[in-house]
Amino acid sequence: MNGSRPARFGPFHRRSRHNPFENEQISRTSQIFGRPRGNYFAGLFPCVKAWEGPLPAGIAGIEFYTDVEPDPSSPPGWPEWTQDRPGVIILERNELVAIPVIVTMRNDAE
């Protein structure tokens, strides 16, 4: 990159330590997918979840930019893109959504 931003929002990153095939899927489709939040803070609607900022050194994952604005109610440091927000692609209503991304860094191994 020459210092210019490849999209309006970012950088963000998605860690893939527990899913080694996620980096390939994101790189191949230029989309990041999301399902409803589970565990703590469970949610009813699917959303794409990420970390704010560049991908840290030594962490497996993807660094990306997107033209889709994160939800204004996202937790600090953890941007989300929820179903029915402008630019979020509904793949399966109430189950699976995606946002288009531009991958700027990929690390497959920790």
C-alpha positions as CSV (number, residue, x, y, z in Angstrom):
1,M,0.0,0.0,0.0
2,N,1.2,3.5,-0.7
3,G,-0.3,5.1,2.5
4,S,-3.7,5.6,1.1
5,R,-6.8,3.9,2.6
6,P,-8.2,1.1,0.4
7,A,-11.7,1.6,1.8
8,R,-13.5,4.1,4.1
9,F,-13.3,2.2,7.4
10,G,-10.4,0.4,9.0
11,P,-8.0,-1.0,9.7
12,F,-9.8,-3.9,11.5
13,H,-8.7,-7.4,12.1
14,R,-10.2,-10.8,12.5
15,R,-8.3,-13.4,14.5
16,S,-8.4,-17.0,13.2
17,R,-6.5,-19.1,15.7
18,H,-9.3,-21.6,16.2
19,N,-10.3,-21.8,12.5
20,P,-7.4,-22.3,10.2
21,F,-9.5,-22.2,7.1
22,E,-11.1,-18.8,7.8
23,N,-8.2,-16.8,6.3
24,E,-8.5,-18.7,3.0
25,Q,-12.3,-18.2,2.9
26,I,-12.0,-14.5,3.6
27,S,-9.2,-14.0,1.0
28,R,-11.0,-16.0,-1.6
29,T,-14.5,-14.4,-1.2
30,S,-13.4,-10.9,-0.1
31,Q,-16.2,-11.2,2.5
32,I,-16.2,-11.8,6.3
33,F,-19.1,-13.8,7.6
34,G,-21.0,-13.6,10.9
35,R,-23.5,-15.5,13.0
36,P,-25.5,-14.5,16.1
37,R,-23.2,-13.9,19.1
38,G,-23.0,-16.8,21.5
39,N,-21.6,-17.3,25.0
40,Y,-21.5,-14.1,27.0
41,F,-23.5,-11.3,25.5
42,A,-25.5,-13.7,23.3
43,G,-27.5,-12.0,20.5
44,L,-30.6,-12.7,18.5
45,F,-29.3,-11.4,15.2
46,P,-26.3,-12.3,13.2
47,C,-23.4,-9.9,13.0
48,V,-19.8,-9.8,11.7
49,K,-17.4,-9.3,14.6
50,A,-13.9,-8.0,14.5
51,W,-11.2,-6.3,16.5
52,E,-10.3,-2.6,16.0
53,G,-6.9,-1.7,14.6
54,P,-4.2,-3.6,12.7
55,L,-3.5,-7.3,13.0
56,P,-1.0,-7.7,15.8
57,A,2.4,-9.3,15.0
58,G,2.4,-13.0,15.6
59,I,-1.4,-13.4,15.6
60,A,-3.1,-15.6,13.0
61,G,-5.8,-13.7,11.2
62,I,-6.7,-11.1,8.6
63,E,-6.3,-7.4,8.5
64,F,-9.0,-5.6,6.5
65,Y,-10.8,-2.4,5.5
66,T,-14.4,-2.1,4.4
67,D,-16.7,0.6,3.0
68,V,-19.5,-0.6,5.4
69,E,-19.7,1.5,8.5
70,P,-19.5,-0.4,11.8
71,D,-22.6,-0.3,14.1
72,P,-22.5,2.9,16.2
73,S,-23.4,0.8,19.2
74,S,-20.5,-1.6,18.9
75,P,-18.5,-2.3,22.1
76,P,-15.3,-0.2,22.3
77,G,-12.5,-2.0,20.4
78,W,-14.8,-4.6,19.0
79,P,-16.6,-3.3,15.9
80,E,-19.7,-5.2,14.7
81,W,-21.8,-5.1,11.6
82,T,-25.4,-6.3,12.3
83,Q,-28.1,-7.7,10.0
84,D,-30.3,-5.0,8.4
85,R,-27.6,-2.2,8.6
86,P,-26.7,-0.5,5.3
87,G,-24.1,-2.5,3.4
88,V,-24.5,-5.8,5.4
89,I,-25.3,-8.7,3.1
90,I,-27.9,-11.1,4.4
91,L,-27.0,-14.6,3.4
92,E,-29.6,-16.4,5.6
93,R,-32.0,-14.1,7.6
94,N,-31.4,-14.3,11.3
95,E,-28.5,-16.8,10.8
96,L,-25.7,-15.6,8.5
97,V,-24.5,-12.2,7.3
98,A,-21.4,-10.8,5.6
99,I,-19.6,-7.6,4.7
100,P,-17.4,-7.0,1.7
101,V,-13.7,-6.4,2.7
102,I,-10.3,-5.5,1.3
103,V,-7.7,-7.7,2.8
104,T,-4.4,-5.8,3.5
105,M,-2.6,-8.5,5.6
106,R,-2.9,-12.2,6.2
107,N,-1.0,-14.3,8.7
108,D,-1.8,-18.0,8.7
109,A,0.5,-19.1,11.6
110,E,1.1,-17.9,15.1
